[in-house]
């Protein structure tokens, strides 16, 4: 499985967002900081899911193209 660089960056940001949520709950009296980190985590999750789907779609298209080329090659050799 190929790993996209953006997937790795988003995964790291999600881990930092979880750490930020824990820090904000423990040490920051205002609730707005918690919502900032929760929003960052949500955005990171959606982005990670989106890039994963794009990568899977691209890999599937590459496999289909390779299968079509192989099929054409087999037809040519039969003639």
N, CA, C and O atoms as a GROMACS GRO file, in nm:
protein
  316
    1UNK      N    1   0.084  -0.118   0.000
    1UNK     CA    2   0.000   0.000   0.000
    1UNK      C    3   0.088   0.124   0.000
    1UNK      O    4   0.180   0.136   0.082
    2UNK      N    5   0.061   0.216  -0.092
    2UNK     CA    6   0.136   0.340  -0.097
    2UNK      C    7   0.082   0.435   0.009
    2UNK      O    8  -0.039   0.445   0.030
    3UNK      N    9   0.174   0.505   0.075
    3UNK     CA   10   0.133   0.601   0.177
    3UNK      C   11   0.158   0.740   0.122
    3UNK      O   12   0.270   0.775   0.086
    4UNK      N   13   0.053   0.818   0.116
    4UNK     CA   14   0.061   0.955   0.068
    4UNK      C   15   0.123   1.042   0.179
    4UNK      O   16   0.092   1.024   0.296
    5UNK      N   17   0.207   1.135   0.141
    5UNK     CA   18   0.272   1.223   0.240
    5UNK      C   19   0.168   1.306   0.315
    5UNK      O   20   0.184   1.331   0.434
    6UNK      N   21   0.063   1.347   0.247
    6UNK     CA   22  -0.040   1.427   0.315
    6UNK      C   23  -0.114   1.344   0.419
    6UNK      O   24  -0.158   1.398   0.520
    7UNK      N   25  -0.128   1.214   0.395
    7UNK     CA   26  -0.191   1.128   0.494
    7UNK      C   27  -0.109   1.126   0.622
    7UNK      O   28  -0.164   1.131   0.732
    8UNK      N   29   0.022   1.117   0.607
    8UNK     CA   30   0.110   1.114   0.724
    8UNK      C   31   0.104   1.246   0.799
    8UNK      O   32   0.097   1.248   0.922
    9UNK      N   33   0.105   1.357   0.725
    9UNK     CA   34   0.097   1.489   0.790
    9UNK      C   35  -0.035   1.504   0.865
    9UNK      O   36  -0.036   1.551   0.978
   10UNK      N   37  -0.144   1.464   0.803
   10UNK     CA   38  -0.275   1.476   0.869
   10UNK      C   39  -0.283   1.385   0.992
   10UNK      O   40  -0.343   1.422   1.093
   11UNK      N   41  -0.226   1.268   0.984
   11UNK     CA   42  -0.227   1.178   1.098
   11UNK      C   43  -0.149   1.237   1.215
   11UNK      O   44  -0.193   1.227   1.330
   12UNK      N   45  -0.035   1.297   1.187
   12UNK     CA   46   0.044   1.362   1.292
   12UNK      C   47  -0.034   1.479   1.352
   12UNK      O   48  -0.034   1.497   1.474
   13UNK      N   49  -0.100   1.558   1.267
   13UNK     CA   50  -0.179   1.670   1.317
   13UNK      C   51  -0.296   1.622   1.403
   13UNK      O   52  -0.334   1.689   1.500
   14UNK      N   53  -0.354   1.508   1.369
   14UNK     CA   54  -0.463   1.454   1.450
   14UNK      C   55  -0.413   1.413   1.588
   14UNK      O   56  -0.481   1.435   1.688
   15UNK      N   57  -0.295   1.353   1.593
   15UNK     CA   58  -0.238   1.315   1.723
   15UNK      C   59  -0.210   1.440   1.805
   15UNK      O   60  -0.236   1.442   1.926
   16UNK      N   61  -0.156   1.544   1.741
   16UNK     CA   62  -0.132   1.670   1.813
   16UNK      C   63  -0.264   1.733   1.859
   16UNK      O   64  -0.269   1.793   1.967
   17UNK      N   65  -0.369   1.720   1.779
   17UNK     CA   66  -0.499   1.773   1.818
   17UNK      C   67  -0.553   1.702   1.941
   17UNK      O   68  -0.612   1.765   2.029
   18UNK      N   69  -0.534   1.572   1.948
   18UNK     CA   70  -0.578   1.497   2.067
   18UNK      C   71  -0.500   1.543   2.190
   18UNK      O   72  -0.557   1.561   2.297
   19UNK      N   73  -0.368   1.563   2.172
   19UNK     CA   74  -0.287   1.614   2.283
   19UNK      C   75  -0.332   1.754   2.322
   19UNK      O   76  -0.335   1.787   2.441
   20UNK      N   77  -0.368   1.836   2.224
   20UNK     CA   78  -0.418   1.970   2.252
   20UNK      C   79  -0.549   1.969   2.328
   20UNK      O   80  -0.570   2.051   2.417
   21UNK      N   81  -0.637   1.876   2.293
   21UNK     CA   82  -0.765   1.863   2.365
   21UNK      C   83  -0.739   1.829   2.512
   21UNK      O   84  -0.798   1.889   2.602
   22UNK      N   85  -0.652   1.733   2.534
   22UNK     CA   86  -0.620   1.693   2.672
   22UNK      C   87  -0.560   1.810   2.748
   22UNK      O   88  -0.596   1.835   2.863
   23UNK      N   89  -0.467   1.882   2.685
   23UNK     CA   90  -0.405   1.997   2.750
   23UNK      C   91  -0.508   2.105   2.780
   23UNK      O   92  -0.510   2.161   2.890
   24UNK      N   93  -0.596   2.135   2.682
   24UNK     CA   94  -0.695   2.241   2.701
   24UNK      C   95  -0.794   2.206   2.811
   24UNK      O   96  -0.836   2.294   2.887
   25UNK      N   97  -0.832   2.082   2.820
   25UNK     CA   98  -0.926   2.041   2.925
   25UNK      C   99  -0.861   2.053   3.062
   25UNK      O  100  -0.925   2.093   3.158
   26UNK      N  101  -0.733   2.018   3.071
   26UNK     CA  102  -0.664   2.019   3.199
   26UNK      C  103  -0.628   2.160   3.247
   26UNK      O  104  -0.649   2.192   3.364
   27UNK      N  105  -0.576   2.244   3.157
   27UNK     CA  106  -0.510   2.366   3.202
   27UNK      C  107  -0.575   2.497   3.159
   27UNK      O  108  -0.540   2.601   3.213
   28UNK      N  109  -0.668   2.496   3.063
   28UNK     CA  110  -0.727   2.620   3.014
   28UNK      C  111  -0.869   2.633   3.068
   28UNK      O  112  -0.952   2.545   3.043
   29UNK      N  113  -0.899   2.740   3.141
   29UNK     CA  114  -1.033   2.751   3.200
   29UNK      C  115  -1.142   2.783   3.097
   29UNK      O  116  -1.258   2.748   3.120
   30UNK      N  117  -1.109   2.847   2.985
   30UNK     CA  118  -1.211   2.879   2.885
   30UNK      C  119  -1.237   2.758   2.795
   30UNK      O  120  -1.145   2.682   2.764
   31UNK      N  121  -1.360   2.743   2.755
   31UNK     CA  122  -1.396   2.628   2.674
   31UNK      C  123  -1.364   2.644   2.526
   31UNK      O  124  -1.367   2.546   2.452
   32UNK      N  125  -1.334   2.767   2.482
   32UNK     CA  126  -1.310   2.790   2.339
   32UNK      C  127  -1.186   2.715   2.290
   32UNK      O  128  -1.182   2.671   2.175
   33UNK      N  129  -1.085   2.701   2.375
   33UNK     CA  130  -0.964   2.629   2.334
   33UNK      C  131  -0.994   2.482   2.306
   33UNK      O  132  -0.938   2.424   2.213
   34UNK      N  133  -1.082   2.424   2.384
   34UNK     CA  134  -1.118   2.284   2.363
   34UNK      C  135  -1.185   2.269   2.227
   34UNK      O  136  -1.156   2.174   2.154
   35UNK      N  137  -1.276   2.360   2.192
   35UNK     CA  138  -1.346   2.351   2.065
   35UNK      C  139  -1.253   2.372   1.947
   35UNK      O  140  -1.274   2.314   1.840
   36UNK      N  141  -1.150   2.456   1.964
   36UNK     CA  142  -1.052   2.474   1.858
   36UNK      C  143  -0.983   2.341   1.827
   36UNK      O  144  -0.971   2.303   1.711
   37UNK      N  145  -0.939   2.270   1.931
   37UNK     CA  146  -0.868   2.144   1.909
   37UNK      C  147  -0.962   2.035   1.858
   37UNK      O  148  -0.922   1.950   1.778
   38UNK      N  149  -1.087   2.038   1.903
   38UNK     CA  150  -1.185   1.942   1.853
   38UNK      C  151  -1.211   1.966   1.704
   38UNK      O  152  -1.220   1.871   1.626
   39UNK      N  153  -1.222   2.093   1.666
   39UNK     CA  154  -1.243   2.126   1.524
   39UNK      C  155  -1.122   2.084   1.442
   39UNK      O  156  -1.137   2.031   1.332
   40UNK      N  157  -1.002   2.108   1.493
   40UNK     CA  158  -0.881   2.067   1.423
   40UNK      C  159  -0.877   1.916   1.405
   40UNK      O  160  -0.838   1.866   1.299
   41UNK      N  161  -0.916   1.843   1.506
   41UNK     CA  162  -0.921   1.697   1.497
   41UNK      C  163  -1.022   1.652   1.392
   41UNK      O  164  -0.994   1.562   1.313
   42UNK      N  165  -1.139   1.715   1.391
   42UNK     CA  166  -1.241   1.681   1.292
   42UNK      C  167  -1.196   1.709   1.150
   42UNK      O  168  -1.217   1.628   1.060
   43UNK      N  169  -1.133   1.824   1.130
   43UNK     CA  170  -1.083   1.860   0.997
   43UNK      C  171  -0.974   1.761   0.953
   43UNK      O  172  -0.970   1.719   0.838
   44UNK      N  173  -0.888   1.725   1.046
   44UNK     CA  174  -0.782   1.628   1.014
   44UNK      C  175  -0.839   1.492   0.978
   44UNK      O  176  -0.790   1.426   0.886
   45UNK      N  177  -0.943   1.450   1.050
   45UNK     CA  178  -1.004   1.320   1.022
   45UNK      C  179  -1.069   1.319   0.885
   45UNK      O  180  -1.051   1.224   0.808
   46UNK      N  181  -1.144   1.424   0.853
   46UNK     CA  182  -1.210   1.432   0.723
   46UNK      C  183  -1.106   1.437   0.611
   46UNK      O  184  -1.122   1.371   0.508
   47UNK      N  185  -0.999   1.514   0.630
   47UNK     CA  186  -0.894   1.521   0.530
   47UNK      C  187  -0.824   1.388   0.510
   47UNK      O  188  -0.792   1.350   0.398
   48UNK      N  189  -0.799   1.317   0.620
   48UNK     CA  190  -0.734   1.187   0.611
   48UNK      C  191  -0.822   1.088   0.536
   48UNK      O  192  -0.774   1.012   0.451
   49UNK      N  193  -0.950   1.089   0.566
   49UNK     CA  194  -1.044   1.002   0.496
   49UNK      C  195  -1.049   1.036   0.347
   49UNK      O  196  -1.051   0.947   0.262
   50UNK      N  197  -1.050   1.166   0.315
   50UNK     CA  198  -1.056   1.210   0.176
   50UNK      C  199  -0.931   1.167   0.099
   50UNK      O  200  -0.943   1.115  -0.012
   51UNK      N  201  -0.813   1.187   0.157
   51UNK     CA  202  -0.690   1.148   0.086
   51UNK      C  203  -0.680   0.996   0.073
   51UNK      O  204  -0.628   0.946  -0.026
   52UNK      N  205  -0.729   0.923   0.173
   52UNK     CA  206  -0.729   0.777   0.164
   52UNK      C  207  -0.817   0.731   0.048
   52UNK      O  208  -0.779   0.643  -0.030
   53UNK      N  209  -0.934   0.791   0.037
   53UNK     CA  210  -1.025   0.754  -0.072
   53UNK      C  211  -0.967   0.790  -0.208
   53UNK      O  212  -0.980   0.712  -0.303
   54UNK      N  213  -0.902   0.906  -0.218
   54UNK     CA  214  -0.838   0.943  -0.344
   54UNK      C  215  -0.729   0.844  -0.382
   54UNK      O  216  -0.718   0.804  -0.498
   55UNK      N  217  -0.648   0.805  -0.285
   55UNK     CA  218  -0.540   0.711  -0.310
   55UNK      C  219  -0.596   0.576  -0.354
   55UNK      O  220  -0.544   0.515  -0.448
   56UNK      N  221  -0.700   0.529  -0.288
   56UNK     CA  222  -0.759   0.401  -0.324
   56UNK      C  223  -0.820   0.407  -0.464
   56UNK      O  224  -0.809   0.311  -0.541
   57UNK      N  225  -0.885   0.519  -0.497
   57UNK     CA  226  -0.945   0.535  -0.629
   57UNK      C  227  -0.837   0.533  -0.737
   57UNK      O  228  -0.855   0.472  -0.842
   58UNK      N  229  -0.725   0.601  -0.711
   58UNK     CA  230  -0.615   0.606  -0.809
   58UNK      C  231  -0.554   0.467  -0.828
   58UNK      O  232  -0.524   0.427  -0.941
   59UNK      N  233  -0.535   0.394  -0.718
   59UNK     CA  234  -0.478   0.260  -0.728
   59UNK      C  235  -0.570   0.166  -0.805
   59UNK      O  236  -0.524   0.082  -0.882
   60UNK      N  237  -0.701   0.180  -0.784
   60UNK     CA  238  -0.797   0.096  -0.855
   60UNK      C  239  -0.794   0.127  -1.004
   60UNK      O  240  -0.800   0.036  -1.087
   61UNK      N  241  -0.784   0.256  -1.040
   61UNK     CA  242  -0.777   0.294  -1.182
   61UNK      C  243  -0.649   0.240  -1.245
   61UNK      O  244  -0.652   0.194  -1.360
   62UNK      N  245  -0.538   0.244  -1.173
   62UNK     CA  246  -0.413   0.190  -1.226
   62UNK      C  247  -0.424   0.040  -1.249
   62UNK      O  248  -0.376  -0.011  -1.350
   63UNK      N  249  -0.486  -0.032  -1.156
   63UNK     CA  250  -0.505  -0.176  -1.172
   63UNK      C  251  -0.592  -0.207  -1.294
   63UNK      O  252  -0.562  -0.298  -1.371
   64UNK      N  253  -0.700  -0.131  -1.311
   64UNK     CA  254  -0.788  -0.153  -1.425
   64UNK      C  255  -0.717  -0.125  -1.556
   64UNK      O  256  -0.734  -0.198  -1.653
   65UNK      N  257  -0.636  -0.018  -1.561
   65UNK     CA  258  -0.560   0.012  -1.682
   65UNK      C  259  -0.462  -0.099  -1.714
   65UNK      O  260  -0.446  -0.138  -1.830
   66UNK      N  261  -0.395  -0.151  -1.612
   66UNK     CA  262  -0.301  -0.260  -1.634
   66UNK      C  263  -0.372  -0.384  -1.686
   66UNK      O  264  -0.320  -0.454  -1.773
   67UNK      N  265  -0.490  -0.413  -1.633
   67UNK     CA  266  -0.567  -0.529  -1.678
   67UNK      C  267  -0.611  -0.510  -1.823
   67UNK      O  268  -0.606  -0.605  -1.902
   68UNK      N  269  -0.653  -0.387  -1.860
   68UNK     CA  270  -0.692  -0.361  -1.999
   68UNK      C  271  -0.574  -0.378  -2.093
   68UNK      O  272  -0.589  -0.437  -2.200
   69UNK      N  273  -0.458  -0.326  -2.055
   69UNK     CA  274  -0.339  -0.341  -2.140
   69UNK      C  275  -0.302  -0.488  -2.157
   69UNK      O  276  -0.266  -0.531  -2.267
   70UNK      N  277  -0.312  -0.564  -2.050
   70UNK     CA  278  -0.280  -0.707  -2.057
   70UNK      C  279  -0.380  -0.778  -2.149
   70UNK      O  280  -0.342  -0.867  -2.226
   71UNK      N  281  -0.505  -0.740  -2.141
   71UNK     CA  282  -0.608  -0.800  -2.225
   71UNK      C  283  -0.582  -0.769  -2.372
   71UNK      O  284  -0.594  -0.857  -2.458
   72UNK      N  285  -0.545  -0.644  -2.402
   72UNK     CA  286  -0.512  -0.606  -2.540
   72UNK      C  287  -0.389  -0.682  -2.589
   72UNK      O  288  -0.384  -0.727  -2.703
   73UNK      N  289  -0.291  -0.696  -2.503
   73UNK     CA  290  -0.169  -0.768  -2.541
   73UNK      C  291  -0.200  -0.913  -2.572
   73UNK      O  292  -0.144  -0.970  -2.666
   74UNK      N  293  -0.290  -0.974  -2.495
   74UNK     CA  294  -0.329  -1.113  -2.519
   74UNK      C  295  -0.405  -1.127  -2.651
   74UNK      O  296  -0.388  -1.227  -2.721
   75UNK      N  297  -0.488  -1.029  -2.685
   75UNK     CA  298  -0.562  -1.034  -2.812
   75UNK      C  299  -0.466  -1.027  -2.930
   75UNK      O  300  -0.483  -1.097  -3.029
   76UNK      N  301  -0.366  -0.943  -2.918
   76UNK     CA  302  -0.270  -0.926  -3.029
   76UNK      C  303  -0.187  -1.052  -3.052
   76UNK      O  304  -0.156  -1.085  -3.166
   77UNK      N  305  -0.152  -1.121  -2.945
   77UNK     CA  306  -0.071  -1.241  -2.960
   77UNK      C  307  -0.151  -1.358  -3.017
   77UNK      O  308  -0.093  -1.450  -3.075
   78UNK      N  309  -0.283  -1.356  -3.003
   78UNK     CA  310  -0.367  -1.464  -3.057
   78UNK      C  311  -0.376  -1.456  -3.208
   78UNK      O  312  -0.398  -1.558  -3.274
   79UNK      N  313  -0.360  -1.338  -3.265
   79UNK     CA  314  -0.375  -1.322  -3.411
   79UNK      C  315  -0.267  -1.386  -3.487
   79UNK      O  316  -0.268  -1.380  -3.610
   0.00000   0.00000   0.00000
